Amino acid sequence: MTQKMGTKGQVVIPKDLREQIGIGPGDDVAFEPVDDGIVVRRVGGRAALRGRFAESGMAARLLADRGKEPR
């Protein structure tokens, strides 16, 4: 899948890819140069689950399930 860069250097990240990595309007992303291109990564992430379930993995499973829901 390809996109054209606009005159201001902006590129649209296709919806399928945005949903796959869980980014949306207002989210921070980082750009990292690699040998043959650029890697775009989500910065930070969702607020960490605190308390007695912090190490249970429940938050990751809930976010994964939520990512599968239609918007």
N, C-alpha and C positions, 0 to 999 in steps of 0.2 A: 504494500500500500504506500502510495506516495502523496505528498502535498506540495503545493507551490509556496515559496516564501513571498510574503508581501513586501511592499516598498519600505516598511518600517522594520523589517527583519522578523516579522511574526509568522509563526506557523501554527496551524490548527492541529491539535492532537485528536485523532479520530475518537468518536464516542466509545467504541468498543474497547480501545486501549485505555481511555480514562477510567472506564468502569472496572476494567481488569486490575488496574493498580490502585484503584480507590481514590482518585483525585477529582476535584470539582472546583467551581469558582471560589476564589479566595485562598485556596490551598497553596502552600509553598512547594516549589520543586527545585531540585538542584541539577545542574548540568555538569557532566564530567567528560572531558575529552578522552577518547580511546584511539587506538591505532587507526581504525578505519571509519571513525564517525564520532558521535556524541551519545552518551547515555543520559537519560532523563530519569531522575529518581524522586519519589515522594519524600519530603522532608518532615521529620517529626512523626506525625501519625496521630492517631486518636489518643484521647486521654487514657492513661493507664488505669486499669482496674485496681482499686486499693482494698485493703482489709484482708479478711481471711481467705478470699478467693484469688488473691493476687498472683499466685503461682500455679493456679489450676488449669490455665489454658482456656478457660471458659470465654474470656473476652475475645480471643482470636477466633474461636469457633462461632461465636455469635456474629462477629463482624464478617466472617466468611459467608455465613448463611444470609446475612443481610445483603451482601454484595450480589447474591444470586437472585434477589427479589426484583421483579420488574419495577421500573420507576415511572 
